[in-house]
Amino acid sequence: LTFIGILIEVSLWCYIGYFFGQDPGDIANIIKTILLIFGVITAGIVITLVKFRASGQEA
């Protein structure tokens, strides 16, 4: 799970760099960035739930 989380973070940072690399300060990119932040939060919640379920099954 740790390696998967690292891969997800790296890919998310690549997307963020891609959006910022197009037109920094553009309204559309600001909206995309906000959506990405919400996506990161959602992914973090999902990963935490998966970890809790995995630890629960192991125990």
N, C-alpha and C positions, 0 to 999 in steps of 0.2 A: 504493500500500500504506500510505503514511503516513496519508492521509486516512481510509482504512478503519479503521486502528488507532485513530485519534482518535475516530471514530464509535463503535467498539466500546467504548472506554474511557468515553465519555460515557454510552452506554446502560447500561453496567454500574454507573456511579456513580448513575444514575437509579434502577436497581433497588435498590441498596444504600440510598439515601435513602428509597425506598418502604418497604422492610422495616423500617428504623429508625423511620420515621414512624408505623407502626402501633402497636406496643407495645414500646418500648425495654426491654431487660433480660429479655424473655420468652424462655423456653427454645427455643421453636420458631424465633424470630427469630435466636437465637444459632446454631442449627443451620443455618438458611438462610444466615447470614453466612459460616459456615465453608464451606458448599458453594459459595458465591459466590467465596470466596477461591481454592478449588481450581479453580473454573471460570476465574478470571482467570489463574491459573498455566498451566492447560491451553491457554487461548487464546493466551497469550504464547508457549508452546512451538510451537503450530501456526503462529502468525504468523512465528516465526523460521525454522521449517522451510520455509514457503512462500517467504520471502525468500531463503533459501539456494538453493532449487530455481530460483527466478526468476533469480538472479544466475548460477547454473550454466548455465542455458539460454542466457542472453544471451552469456556468454563462450564 
